[in-house]
Amino acid sequence: MVRARVRDHLEALKSEFADLLTNCEIVESRNTDYAYRIFVEKSIWSQVMLGLTDEMDYDNFKSEVARHQGNDGARYKESLHEVWSVMNRLQK
């Protein structure tokens, strides 16, 4: 199971790996902690993860989010910074 809070994230994943995820439907459930899910066989997910790893060419995820999502992703980027801040306090 791959979960997301933003449907667009799973749609982008499915689009990027259409050959592998074409049969995976996005399931929506507003009564769960993650509203969106897809169910993927482990062998297929391993191939997706390898593909994601191969295309990584950045060293800062939050900056990359800002670059790719622009104003539309502002809430997501802000949320990432909030999580970073909470975890940074834990480290100290």
C-alpha positions as CSV (number, residue, x, y, z in Angstrom):
1,M,0.0,0.0,0.0
2,V,1.3,3.4,-0.9
3,R,-0.5,6.3,0.9
4,A,-0.7,10.0,0.3
5,R,-2.4,13.0,1.7
6,V,-2.6,14.7,-1.6
7,R,-4.2,12.9,-4.5
8,D,-2.0,14.7,-7.1
9,H,1.0,13.0,-5.7
10,L,-0.3,9.6,-6.4
11,E,-1.6,10.7,-9.8
12,A,1.9,12.0,-10.6
13,L,3.5,8.7,-9.5
14,K,1.0,6.8,-11.7
15,S,1.8,9.0,-14.6
16,E,5.5,8.7,-14.2
17,F,5.3,4.9,-14.0
18,A,2.3,4.3,-16.1
19,D,3.7,1.0,-17.5
20,L,4.0,-0.4,-13.9
21,L,1.0,1.3,-12.1
22,T,-1.6,1.4,-14.8
23,N,-3.8,-1.2,-13.0
24,C,-3.5,0.5,-9.6
25,E,-6.5,2.6,-8.8
26,I,-6.4,5.4,-6.4
27,V,-8.7,4.6,-3.5
28,E,-10.1,7.6,-1.6
29,S,-11.3,7.4,2.0
30,R,-11.8,10.5,4.0
31,N,-12.2,8.6,7.3
32,T,-8.5,7.5,7.4
33,D,-5.3,9.3,8.3
34,Y,-4.1,9.2,4.6
35,A,-7.0,10.0,2.3
36,Y,-5.5,8.4,-0.8
37,R,-4.0,4.9,-1.4
38,I,-2.9,2.6,-4.1
39,F,-2.2,-1.1,-3.6
40,V,0.9,-2.3,-5.4
41,E,2.5,-5.8,-5.5
42,K,5.9,-5.7,-3.8
43,S,7.7,-6.8,-7.0
44,I,6.2,-3.9,-8.9
45,W,6.9,-1.4,-6.1
46,S,10.5,-2.5,-6.1
47,Q,10.8,-1.5,-9.8
48,V,9.1,1.9,-9.1
49,M,11.5,2.6,-6.2
50,L,14.4,1.8,-8.4
51,G,13.1,4.1,-11.1
52,L,12.6,6.9,-8.5
53,T,16.1,6.4,-7.2
54,D,17.5,6.5,-10.7
55,E,15.9,9.9,-11.5
56,M,17.0,11.6,-8.2
57,D,19.5,14.4,-9.0
58,Y,19.0,16.8,-6.2
59,D,20.4,17.1,-2.7
60,N,17.6,19.0,-1.0
61,F,14.0,17.6,-1.2
62,K,12.2,20.7,0.1
63,S,14.0,22.9,-2.5
64,E,13.1,20.4,-5.2
65,V,9.5,20.5,-4.2
66,A,9.4,24.3,-4.4
67,R,11.1,24.2,-7.9
68,H,8.7,21.6,-9.3
69,Q,5.4,22.6,-7.7
70,G,5.7,26.4,-7.6
71,N,2.8,28.3,-6.1
72,D,0.5,25.3,-6.4
73,G,2.6,23.3,-4.0
74,A,3.1,26.1,-1.5
75,R,1.0,24.4,1.2
76,Y,2.9,21.1,0.7
77,K,6.3,22.9,0.9
78,E,5.2,24.8,4.1
79,S,4.1,21.5,5.6
80,L,7.5,19.9,4.8
81,H,9.2,22.8,6.6
82,E,7.0,22.4,9.6
83,V,7.8,18.7,9.9
84,W,11.5,19.5,9.5
85,S,11.3,22.0,12.3
86,V,9.6,19.6,14.7
87,M,12.2,16.9,13.9
88,N,15.0,19.4,14.3
89,R,13.8,20.2,17.8
90,L,13.8,16.5,18.6
91,Q,17.4,16.2,17.5
92,K,18.5,19.0,19.9
